[in-house]
Amino acid sequence: MTTKQTFSVPNLQRGMAVLEFLASQEGSATIAELSERLGIPTASAFRITGALTEMGYLRRDPASKRFSLTNKLLLLGQPLGRDRGLVESALPAMRGLRKATGETTQLCCLVETDIVVLEQLVALHPFKYTVDLGARVPSYSCAPGKAIIAHLPPAEREELIERLPFKRFTPNTITSRRAFREEIEQIIQTGYALDRAEGLEGIHCVAAAIRGRDGYAVGGLTIAGPSSRLPESAFERLGEVVNQAASKAEHQFLS
């Protein structure tokens, strides 16, 4: 009979608990709040938040004395190519894409059933669409999510589709697995994905997947803006532009 070996590192576990708590709150907390909610001594919470702040994972507001997450955690989860991370690899292509379209350009990756924004270059227009870095968006209601899902291994793609909750956000949101599978098949054929105001009314997006060495998606590149500047009549042309930018980012990532 074999027994499973377990390991316990209290300070490490408490540090991870602090990070997970702040991530789930989508906000901030004081040392007293962390101590109370996580059941750890105040002195331990003080040392842990101090260490995480010094390492760059937390920031402390001097006025409110509240701690919040920085964007450094995003860099830990990004896919890595031969010599550089996905963000570093994609930035030149993102700059070119923003220059070509004038619209907000974002780099995203898939986390569970959501899309997380890793990097963003805001639009050149006075009115621009932006989100916070690290923002999570349901994958089925946005173009980069659909682009990434379309380029996953078939079994993984099907398993993910079965887990999607399909909540309606606008009249255009896809809310059935059958319709979503049909959309995915179309993306596989065209090479780019569309968001026809499915997550936010009045906002259109066009995206393409960035693939790794195995040919499957490691991220997605997208442009987003008001439907008046990204009309459906321009989708095919913009799809080609975004696809070319994603190919450039992919080349940098793999080289």
N, C-alpha and C positions, 0 to 999 in steps of 0.2 A: 504494500500500500504506500502510495506516495502522497506527500503533503505539499500544498502550494506555499512557496516561500513568499512572505510579504515584507515590505520595507516601509518604514515610517520615518520621515524627516519633518518634524513638527514645524520648524520655521519655514521650510520650503512650502509645506502644505498651507500654512497660514498666508504666505505671500501670494500663492496662487488663488487662494480664497478671496483675498482683497481684490486682485485683478478681475476675477470672475464676477464679483459683486458689483464693482464699478461698471463693468461692461454690461451687466444685465440691467443696471439702473439707468443707463443712458444719461448719466448726469454726474453728480459729485457727492462727496460725503466728508464729514469731519472725522477726526480720530475717535471722538466719543461715539459717533454713529457707527463707525466700523467695529469698534469694540463691542457695542451693544448688539448689533445685528449678527455679527459673526461669532460672538461668544469668546473673544480672545481678550487677554489683559490689555489695559490701556497702554502700559509700557511696551508691550510687544507690538501693538498697533503703531505706536510712535516710531519704534525702530524699523519696522517693516516699511512704512510709508516713507521714512527718511531715506532708506536704502534704495527703494524703487524710484524715488524722485532724483536721487543722485545719479542713478543709472539711466535716467531719461525716460522711464516708462510712465511716471506720474508727473503732474504739475500741481503746484500748490498756489492757490489764490491768497496773496498776503492779507487782503482785506477780510475775506470771509473765512480764511483758514480751511477751505475745503479742497480736497484732492480730486483730481479727475485724470482720466487716461490721456496719454499723448498718442500720436500716430506711430510711434516707434514699433508698437506691437504688430502693425501691418507688415513691416519689413520681415518679421520672423516667419510669417505664413506665406509669403510670396514664393512662387516657383523659382528655381534657380537653373540657369543655363550653364554653359561650360565655365565661363569666367565672370558672369554678372547676373544680377537679379532681373526679374521681369520688368520692374519699373524702370531701371536704368536702361535696359534694352529697348523699351518702347518709347521713351521720351523723344528721341529724334523724329520718329514717325508721327508721334502725337503733335509735335510742333508743326510738321509739314501738313498734317491733316487739318489742324486749326487754321493755318494760313490759307489753305485751299478752300475751306468752307466758311470760315469766319465764326463757326459755332463752337460751343463748349465741347471739349474732347475729353473722354474719360477712359481710364484703364480699369477693368474690373476682373474679379475672380469669383469662383463659385465656392460658397461655404454652406454646407448642408443643402437646404433648398433655396437659399438666398444668394443674391449677388452683393458683393462688397466692393465699394469704390476704393481702389488703391492709389490712384493718382488722377489729377484733374487739371486741365488748362481751360480757363474760363473764356467765354466767347469774346470776340472783338467788338461786338455791337453794344450800344448803350443798355439795351434790355437783354439780359442774359439769364440762362437757366444754370443754376449751380446746386450742388449738394455738399454736405460735409464729408471730408475724407473719412472713410470707415463706415459710412452710411450703408445700411442693409436694405435691399429692395427684393421683393418676391421675384424669383427668376422667371416665372411664367408670364409676368406682366411687363417685362422690359426687353429691349432688343438684345443687349449683351447676354442676358440670361438665356434667351432662346438660342443665340448663336453658339454659346458654350455647350448647352445641352445637346444641340444637333451634332456636335463633334465629339461626343463622349463615346466610349466603347458601347456597342449596342445593348449588352446586358445591363451595364451600369446606367445607361440612359433610360431603359425601360423601368428599372427599379426606382429611379428618381421620379419619373413621371407618376408612378403609382403612389408616391408619398406627397405629391403636390396638393395643397389644400384648395386651390382654385376659389379664392374669394374675389368677389366683384368689387372693383374700385371705380370704374367708369362704365358707361354703356358699351364700350368696346373691349372690355377685358374678356379674355378667353376663360371660360368657366367649365369646360368639359374636357376630359382626357381625349376623346375622339377628335375634337377640333384642334386640340393642342398637338396631337400626333400628326395630323394633316399639315399643320403649320411647320412642324419640324421637318417633315419630308420635303416641303417646298424649300426650306432653308438649305437642306443638303443639296438640292438641285441648283439653287441660285448662288450659294456661297455667302449670302448675307441675310441678316435678320432685320425685321421691322417692328417698331412699336408705334401703332396708330392711335396715340392717345389712350393707351390701355392701362397705364398706371396713374397718369395725371391728365386731366382734360386740357386740351390745347397744346400738349407737348408731344412732339414726334421724335423718334430716335431711329438711327440706322447703325447697325453693328456687324462686325465680323469677328470670327474666332482667331486667336493666336494659338498655334499648335506646337507641341513638343516633338521630340525625336520619334516618339511612337506614332505620330500622326494624329493624336487626340488633343483636345483643347486644354490649355493651361491658363487661358485668360481670354478676355474679349475687349476689343477696341470699339468705341462708339462715339457718335456725335449726337447731341441733343439740343433741341431748340423749339421755339414756337412753331406751330403748324403753318403759320403764314409765311415763314421763311423756309420751312422744310415741307412743302406740299407733296401730296402723293404723286403728282406728275413728275417730281424730281427724284423719286425713290430709286429708280433703276440706275440713273446716272450717279447718284450719291452712293449707291451700293457698290458700284465699281470703284469709286474713289476710296471708300472705307476699306474695301477688300484689298486694294493695293497697299494702303497704309499698314494694314494688319500683316500682309506678307513681308513688308520691310521690317516691321518689329519682330516678326518670327525669324527672319534671317539673322538679325542682330542677336536675338536670344540664343540661337543655335550655333552661331559662329564663335 
